[in-house]
């Protein structure tokens, strides 16, 4: 009896968990409208992403075509984004770029800020991957212009994020309350399970009593049969005695009719069969009662297990959704913090609420400053000035982001400062010099492009010095990560004594990279308040 019941419960639980790609395909065949088919096709594309990317792309393309026919810009943007990801999984960068641009176009029409940001971020990563910093800048600038024209400034986005964070904290508290309620519900179900186990034990005891009663009844029937067998023995003995008297009664027997004798024999046989039938009927009734009780217990147990399974599944799904939202917001917060501070400083702030100042003996400081900035700024409108500065500084940001050892420190007016060697691991100034040369190449392309158009352009001087610095976080409101020390002052003197378009390094920096770069010794140059300093122009990497 137990094996079929267990098999039935196993099959029942498997059927309950069925919600797969096959289910969605079955729903797609039964869809009655284009709108319904479009939604199911997008669900299929997302479900197949990472499993069958080609088929995922086919479903996403069908959903996109339907959305275009229906002029549903939001659905078209979502379908194009999934299609772009299917090409990305297949390492098809060209089609990935095409469909990310399509995503951006439809997301703008649908005013879907989230998809706009996601598509811009993906396109920017593709451009950086190909070291096309100009295109990466233009992609981000396009998104920035869109949000600026729409009234969505960065400060407004930050306020929106703060508001969403408050809502998220409220939802988190509500989720914790739901979790406590769920724990109470689980405890209640546990008590019910204990009660059910107790009822099961009582039912088992009753079943044992019924079995004992059945055994007793069998013993009574066996006793009756024994008595009848003994009676048959006595009858045999009486028969022998009757044979002795047979001769005396022969005349009386002859007088009896043959039919009467047959009736007497049949009657006796029927009585025996009736007794056996009554015995079997009693046994059958007891067996049916026992089977009925077992079936009732099995059904009750299946209902309880099903109820618990559904409750637990719903609770787990709800908890998983809430945890996913919390994790996404945590990642956004971490990304914002890492955009302001180095990773180890950000981690220390999160753990301790403050960061200790540190001294680094072999840090390399880069200072870049634009030539004739004041004169050029007088010829530009405020909007044009900020736009040109932003273009140049964004280009610098993209370049140093390719070198993990370099940390951007700050911008002051038209000056740009970054540094390497701000970690416990010893590093050479190789990467920061490569970044400086790429900055000058970037500005040279920028200069040629602006000159062809007859527009004003910036040229930069770059100085690099290697030595000890102290680094730390200062302030409470709008806190900042900064560095201090004479190394910073010397780097500033190297920058001010440099020609535009070149990279000027000190002797300490030169000695660390002398076999990796072709450098031109300028001799000892008098620097303000620092006396004479050996300076070198970096020509190229060896």
N, C-alpha and C positions, 0 to 999 in steps of 0.2 A: 504493500500500500504506500510506503514512503517514497519509493523511487519515482513513480509517475507524478506525485505531488511536487517533488523538488524540481523535476524537469519542467513542469508547468510554470512554476514560479520563476525559473531562470529565463524561459522564453518570454514571459510577461514583462520582466525587467528590461530585456534587450529591446523589445518593441517600444517601450516607453522612451528610451534614449535616442530613438531614430529621428534625426534632423540633420540631413546631410545634403551633399551636392545632388544626389539622386532625387531627394525630396523636392529641391528647388527646380530641377529639370522637369519633374512631374507637374509641379505647379505651373511652370512656363507653358507646357502643352495645354493645360486647362484654362489658361488666361483668356478672358473674354474681351479685353480692351487693350489698346495700344499703351495706355498709361500704366496698366498693371504689368504688361509684358516688359516695359522699359524698367520698372522698379526691380522685377525679378532678375532681369538680365544683369543689372548693376550688382545685385546681391551675389549672383553667380560669379561675376568677374572678381569681386573682392574675395569670395570663398576660395577660388582657384589660384589666386595670386600666391606665388611661391611654390605651388604644387604642379600646376600645368600652365605656365606663363603664356604659351601661345594660345591656348583655349581661352584663358582669362582675357587676353587682348581681343579675341574675336567677340566675346560677349560684351566687353566694354565698348567696342566699335558699334555694335548693333544698338546698344542703349544710347550712344552718342547720336547716331543717325536719327533714331526715333525722337530724341529730345530736340534735335534741330528742326525736324518737321513740325513738332508741337510748339516750337519757339519757347521751350522751357530752358532758359539760360542756366539756372542753378543746377539742374540735372545734367546738362551738357558739360558744365565745368567739372562736376564730379566724375563723370564718365571719362572725360579726356585725361583727368589726373590719374585715374586707375590705369588707363591705356598707356600713359607715359611710364608708369611704374612697371608695367609688364615688359615694355621695351628696355627699361633700365635693367631688369632682372636678366634679360637676354644680352646685355652689354651692347645694345644698339644705341650709341650716343646720339646719332643724327636724328632718328625718329623720336628719341626721348626729348630732345630739344624742341622738335616741331610740336609735339603734343603738350609740352609744358607751356609753350607760347599760346597754344589754343586754349589751354586751361586758364591762363591769365586773361585772355580776351573775354571769354565767357564769364569768368569770375567777376571782372569789372562790371559787365552788364548786369550781373545778378547782385552786385555789391556785396560779395562774399569775401570779407576781409581775411578770414582764416585761410581760404584757398589761395588768395592773392599772395599772402606771405609765404605759404608753403611752396607755391610754384616759383616765386622769385628766389627763395633760398635754394631750391634744387637747381635752377638755371645758373645761379651764381657759383654753386659748387662745380658744375660742369665746366664753366669758364675758367675757374681757378685750377681745376684738374689739367686743363690744356695750357695753363700759365698765360691766359689771355686776360690780364688784369683790367684792361680798358673795357672789354665787354662786360666783365663782372661788375665794374663800376656803373656802366650804363644801365644794366639790368636793375641794380639797386636804386639808381637815381630815378628810373622810370616809376618804380613803386613809390619812392619818396615823393615825387611830384604828384602822383595820383592821390596819395593820402593828404598831402598839403592842400591841393585844390579842393578836396572833399571836406576839408575842415578837420581832418584827423591829424593833429600835430602829435609830436612825440610825447609832450606833456599830457595831452589828452589821453593818449594810449596808456601812459603810466597811471593816470587817474582811473581809467577803465579797468586796468589790471588790479589796482588796489581795491576797487569796488568788487571785482570778481573774487579777489582773495577773501574779502570779508564774507561774501556769500558762500564761498567754498568752506571757510571755517565754520559757518553756521550749519552747512550741510554735513560737515564732518562730525560736529557735535550731535546732530540729529542721527547720523549713522551710528555713532557710539551708543546713543540711546536705543536705537533699533537693535544694536548688537546685544545690549543688556537684555532687552525684551526677548530676543531670540534665545539667549542663554537660559532665561527663565522658562521659555517654551520647551527647550530641550530637556531641562530638568523635569518639567511636568510630564513630558513624553516618557522620560526614564522611569518616573514613578508609575505611570500607566503600564509600562513594560513589566515592571516588577509585579504589579497587581495581576497582569495577564499571566505571568509565570506562575504566580500563586494559584490562579484559577486553573491553569494547566495541571499543576500538581494535584489539585482537588479532583479534577476530571480524571486524571490517571488513577487516583485512589478509587473513585467510583467505578472505573472500568475494571479494576482488580476485583472489587466486590462482586460486580456482575459475572466476571469469570468464575469466581468462587461459587456463586449461586448456580451457575450453569453446571459446574463440576458436581455440586451437590445433587442437582436434578438428574445428572447422568448416573450418579451412584444409586439414586432411588430407582431409576428405570432398570439399572442392572440388577438391583435387588428383586424387582418385580419379575424380571425374566428368569432369575435364578429360582424364585418361588414357583413359576410356571413349569420350569424344567423338572423341579422336584415333584410337582404335581403330575407331570407326565410319567415320571418313574413310578409314582404311586398308582397311576392309571395302568401302567404295564403290569404291575403286580395284580391289580384288580382284574385285569384282563385274563391273567392266568387262572385266577379264581373263577372268573366267569366261564372259562372254557371247561372247567370242571363241572360247572352247573349247566353247561350248554346242552348236554344230552337231556337233562331234565326239562329244559325250557325249549327244546327244539320244536316241539309242537306249537308253542306260543309264537316263536319267531316266524314259523311258516305261515302263521295266520296274518302277520304284518305284510302290508303291501310294499312292493319294491320301491315305489315312488316315495313313500314316507321315509324309508331308510336313506335315500339319496338326499332328501331335504334336510335331514338331520346332519348328514356329513357336510353339505354346503354351508349350513348355518354355523357349524363349528369352525369351518375354514374362514368365513367372513368375520367371525369374532376375532380370530387371530390377526387377520389383515388390518382390521379397524384399530386394534391395540397398537400395531406397529406404525400405522399412519398418524395416530395421535401423538406418539413419541417423536416421530420426525417433525411434525408440525410445531411442537413445543421447542425443539432445537432450532428450527428455522426462525421462529419469532425472536428468540434470544439473539441469534446472529444478526438479524436485521436491526434490532435495537442498538447493538454494539456498533454496526457499520454506520448507522445514522448519526450516532454521537461523534464518531471519528470524522465523518464528513463535515458536520457542523463546526467542529473545532478547527479543521483545515481551512474552511472558508473564512472564519473569524480571523485566523492568523494571517491569511493572505491579505484581508482588508486592512489590518493594522499595519503590516509591512508596507503596503502600497501607500497608505496615508503618510507614514513616516518618510518614505522615499520622496514623495512629491514635496513635502514640507521642507525637507533638507535640501533638495535640489533648488527650490525657489530661493531659499535663504542663501545658499552658496552663490547663485547667480547674482543676486542683489549685492552681496558683499564684494564679489569680484568686480562688478561695475563701479562701485564706490571706490575700491582700492585703485582701480585703473585711473579714475579722475584725480585722486590724490597724488598718484605717482606722476601723472602728466604735469600737474601744477608744481610739484616739487622740482621736476626737471627744468621747467621754465624759470623758477626762482634761482636754481643753481646756474643756469645759463646767464641770467642777468648779473649775478654776482661775479662769475668768471669773466664777464666782459669788463668789469671794473678792476678786479684784483687778480694776482697770480693764483694758481690752483692751490698751492700749499697754504698761502695766507688766507684764502677764502675758507679752506677746510678748518684752519685754526680758529677763525672767527666764528664759524658755525658751532664748533665744539666748546670753545671757552668764552665766547662773547668778546674777545679782544685778541690782538696779535702782538707778540713781543718784537721789539726792534732787533735787527740782526746786522752783523758786520761781515762784509765779503771782501777778501783781500785782493782778488784778481778779477774784478768786474771791469767790463769795457763799456764806456759811455759814448753814445753817438748823439751829436747835436747838429741839426740842420736848420739853416736860416736863409730866407729869400733876400736876394740882392735888390736894392732900390725899392723895397716894399712900400715905404711911405710915399715915394714919388708916383709909383704905379697906382696905389690905392686912391690917390687924388683924382686920377683920370677915369676911375670906374665908379659906377653907382654902388650904393651899399649892397644891393642884391647881387650885382655882378661880382663884387669883391668876395662876398661870402661864398658864392657859387664856385669861384675859381680856387679859393683856399680849400673848400670842401673837396673839390675834385682831386687836388694834389695830396691832401692828407689821407683821403680814402685810398688813393693809389699806394701811399706809403704803408697804410694798414694792411692792405692785401699782400704786399711784398713781405713784410716781417712775419705775417701769419704763416708763411711757408717754412719758417725756421723756429723750431720748438724752444731753442735756447734764448731767444730774444723776447724781452718783455717791454711793451710800450709803457712809458712812464707818464707823459703828459704833453700837451701843446700849450704854448704861451704866446698869444698873438700870432706871429708868423713863424715861430720857432717850434721845432718838433724834436722831442727827446725820447730815446729808447736805450735799453741797456741789455747786456748779456752777462752770464756768470753770476746771476743772482740766485744761486742754489748751492747746496753743499757739495755737489759734484763739480770737480774742476773742469773748466771748459776754456778752449782757446778762442780768441776773437775772430776766428776764420769766418763763421757764419755772419757776424755783424758787418764785416768788410764786404762780403758778397752782397748782402742786402743793400749796403751803401752804394755799390756799383750799379745794382739794379735800379735804385732810386734815381740815379743820374741818367740812366738809359731811359727810364720812364719819362723824366722831365725833358729829355732831348726829343723824344717823340711828340710830347705835348708842345714843345717849343716850335717844332717844324710845322705841326698842324695849325697852330695859332698864327704863325708867320705867314703861311699861305693865304690866310683869310684877312690879314692885315690887322690882327687883334693884339692886345697887350698879353704878355706872358711873364711867368716867373722863372728865375734861375736861382739855384740853391748852392750854398757853400756847406760842406759837410766836414766836421772834425771828429776824430775818434781818439780817445786816450784810455789806457788800461791802468788800473790802480785800485786802492781800497776805497770802499764807500760804506755808508750806513744806510739801511733801508727799513722802512716801517710805515704804519698806517697812522695818520694824524686826523684830528677833528672828530666831531660827533655827528653833526648834520652835514650831509654831502661829504663824508670822509673820503680821503684820497691816499693812495699809495705813492710814496715819493722816496728819493734818494738824496743824500747829502755828503759832502766831503770835498777835499781839494781836487779830487779827480774830476768832478763836475766842472770846477772852475777852469782847469787846464783844457778840458775838452772844448769849453767855450772859447778859450784863447786860440785853439787850433782852428776852430770854425771861423773866427773873425779874421785870421791870417791866411785864409784859403781863397783860391780863385773860384769863380762860379763854374759849375759843371765838373768840379774835381773833388777828390776825397783826400783829406789831409790827416795823417796819423802821426802819433808821437813815437819816440824811440822805444819806449816800453812795449807799445803795440807792435812796432816793426820787428823787434827781437823775437816776439812770440810767433810771428807768421812769415819770417824772412825767406823761408824756403818754399812758401806756397803762393807768393804774389811777387810780381815784377814791380819794384818800387823805385822811385827817383829821389835821391837824397837832396834836400834843398839847403842843407847846412843849418847853422844855428840862427834862428830868427828871434828877434827881441819881441817878447810878449808883455803886455801891460801888467805891471805888478808881479811878474813871474821871472823876469830876467830873460836870458837866452835859452831857447828850447830847440833841440834837434827835431826837425820836421821832415816828413816824407810824403810825396804824392804817390798814391796807388794807381798803377796803370792798368794791370789786368792780372787775372789768376794764372799761375804757371801750369 
